Amino acid sequence: MSSDQTLAFETNCHIFDGCGFPAPGLHSFKFEPLFSVGGFDFNKPMLLALLGTVAIVWFFWAAFGRAKVVPGKLQMVGEAGYDFVRRGLVYEALGKKEGEKYVPLMVSLFFFVWIMNLWSIIPVAQFPVTSIIAFPAGLAAIVYVLWMYLTFKKHGFVGGWKNITGYDKELGAILPMIVVIEFFSNVIIRPFTHAVRLFANMFAGHLLLLMFTIGSWYLLNGIGIAYAGASFVMTILLTAFELFIQAVQAYVFVLLACNYVQGALAEHH
């Protein structure tokens, strides 16, 4: 990283010191390897993803490993989170009978995405893992493969393609156009938008937080202190707003996953 790309809070650079504002950019999302295991390099986002996974597994193991009829505090929190995804997302989209088998997957996706987002506002970590496109793309690929598998399993090879392309003889002359549009929409655009929706929101949110955090430090000099206070207030407000967005993005990601599964299992029309 060049000297002009160094973040302000890592230097003594302030306004009126003759140095320009070191604005965040793509360089803020690039990390050097922290360590290697068996020739495999781990950078900060990968380490946070690993720690987040361990934290989720530990939490649910501690909550449900020795479940009691009268739950303790940890079990109550775990049950509330689990039930929120099961009833509020899976049952609503798939119904209780059909959806029960997909509850573990959807609960895992929800809490994984949420924790990966939450790293953004946790001290020291301060980086949303899902702002790296590889992570949302990998999760979207899991949902995409499941959707395709269920579609062809439910409807067969020919029926599966009819389901995917929206084939319906009653459409008449516009049928070829609908088939082409539905094919590109479902097979190509759907997994792309599923991943990018999560990635773009967390990428933009992190840039905003960086902008005002760095700005608060940069303005701490002379008369700029007054503006630094305003920038710091914006940082606090954006952090609170980011908390809301992080949960919403986890909710939307899993909601779409449930809708895709529901579409795969629905009878062709």
C-alpha positions, -999 to 999 in steps of 0.1 A, spaced: 0 0 0 14 34 -10 18 62 14 -11 82 -1 -34 52 6 -26 50 43 -57 55 64 -58 88 84 -61 72 118 -28 53 111 -9 86 106 -5 120 121 -22 135 91 -47 163 99 -63 192 81 -40 223 78 -9 201 81 -3 203 44 -15 167 37 -46 158 17 -75 138 30 -66 101 26 -100 89 14 -110 52 17 -112 32 -15 -106 -2 -30 -74 -4 -11 -95 -4 22 -107 -39 12 -73 -54 4 -54 -73 31 -21 -90 33 -19 -126 46 -17 -128 84 -4 -163 85 -2 -195 65 -14 -230 73 -2 -258 50 7 -233 23 -28 -217 26 -27 -180 34 -52 -165 58 -59 -128 56 -82 -107 79 -116 -114 62 -108 -152 61 -98 -152 97 -130 -132 107 -151 -157 87 -134 -186 105 -139 -170 139 -175 -162 131 -182 -198 122 -166 -210 154 -187 -185 174 -219 -196 158 -212 -233 163 -202 -227 199 -233 -206 206 -258 -231 193 -239 -260 209 -239 -242 243 -276 -233 238 -289 -267 227 -262 -292 237 -280 -299 270 -314 -285 263 -338 -283 292 -376 -282 295 -372 -250 314 -346 -232 293 -318 -211 307 -310 -176 293 -287 -189 266 -311 -215 255 -339 -189 254 -319 -166 231 -310 -196 209 -346 -207 207 -358 -172 199 -333 -168 170 -340 -203 157 -378 -198 159 -376 -164 142 -360 -179 111 -382 -211 112 -415 -194 116 -409 -160 102 -390 -171 71 -392 -208 63 -427 -216 73 -440 -184 57 -425 -193 24 -426 -231 23 -452 -241 49 -446 -261 80 -447 -296 65 -425 -289 35 -403 -263 51 -392 -282 82 -364 -301 64 -349 -268 52 -349 -250 86 -313 -260 96 -299 -247 63 -318 -214 65 -309 -209 102 -273 -215 94 -273 -191 64 -291 -164 84 -267 -164 114 -236 -168 92 -245 -138 70 -256 -117 101 -223 -124 120 -202 -118 89 -220 -84 86 -217 -77 123 -179 -78 123 -181 -43 107 -189 -26 140 -170 -48 164 -138 -31 177 -105 -44 163 -123 -64 136 -142 -34 121 -147 -51 87 -178 -67 72 -167 -100 56 -196 -99 32 -181 -68 16 -157 -92 -2 -177 -105 -31 -163 -140 -28 -182 -147 4 -217 -136 -8 -210 -154 -41 -202 -186 -24 -233 -185 -3 -254 -176 -33 -239 -206 -51 -250 -229 -24 -286 -217 -27 -284 -218 -65 -272 -254 -66 -299 -264 -41 -326 -246 -62 -315 -263 -95 -313 -297 -78 -347 -294 -63 -362 -281 -95 -351 -311 -116 -357 -336 -88 -393 -324 -84 -402 -319 -121 -378 -341 -140 -355 -330 -168 -381 -316 -192 -404 -303 -165 -375 -287 -147 -366 -266 -178 -403 -257 -182 -403 -245 -146 -371 -225 -150 -381 -209 -183 -418 -203 -175 -429 -224 -205 -467 -222 -210 -484 -229 -243 -512 -204 -235 -487 -176 -239 -490 -180 -277 -468 -159 -299 -448 -143 -270 -438 -177 -256 -403 -177 -272 -395 -142 -258 -408 -152 -223 -387 -184 -224 -355 -165 -233 -362 -138 -207 -370 -163 -179 -340 -184 -188 -315 -156 -185 -333 -142 -154 -333 -174 -135 -302 -192 -146 -278 -162 -149 -292 -131 -133 -308 -147 -102 -276 -160 -85 -257 -128 -96 -283 -104 -79 -286 -127 -49 -249 -123 -42 -245 -86 -53 -274 -74 -32 -257 -84 0 -222 -75 -12 -231 -40 -25 -250 -30 7 -221 -40 30 -195 -26 7 -212 8 6 -219 8 43 -183 1 52 -171 29 29 -195 53 46 -183 43 80 -147 47 70 -153 80 54 -167 96 86 -144 78 109 -113 89 90 -129 124 86 -133 127 124 -96 121 129 -85 142 100 -104 172 111 -89 172 147 -68 203 142 -74 239 149 -108 252 138 -115 218 122 -122 203 157 -158 218 154 -163 199 122 -147 168 137 -175 167 163 -201 167 136 -183 140 117 -181 119 148 -218 122 155 -224 110 119 -202 81 126 -223 71 156 -255 75 137 -242 55 107 -230 27 131 -265 24 145 -280 25 110 -255 -2 99 -267 -24 128 -302 -23 113 -289 -29 77 -268 -58 87 -298 -77 102 -320 -67 72 -295 -80 47 -293 -114 65 -331 -115 65 -334 -106 28 -308 -131 18 -325 -160 35 -360 -148 25 -349 -150 -12 -333 -184 -6 -366 -196 8 -385 -182 -21 -362 -199 -46 -367 -232 -29 -405 -226 -29 -404 -219 -66 -385 -251 -72 -410 -272 -54 -441 -254 -68 -462 -271 -94 -456 -258 -129 -482 -234 -142 
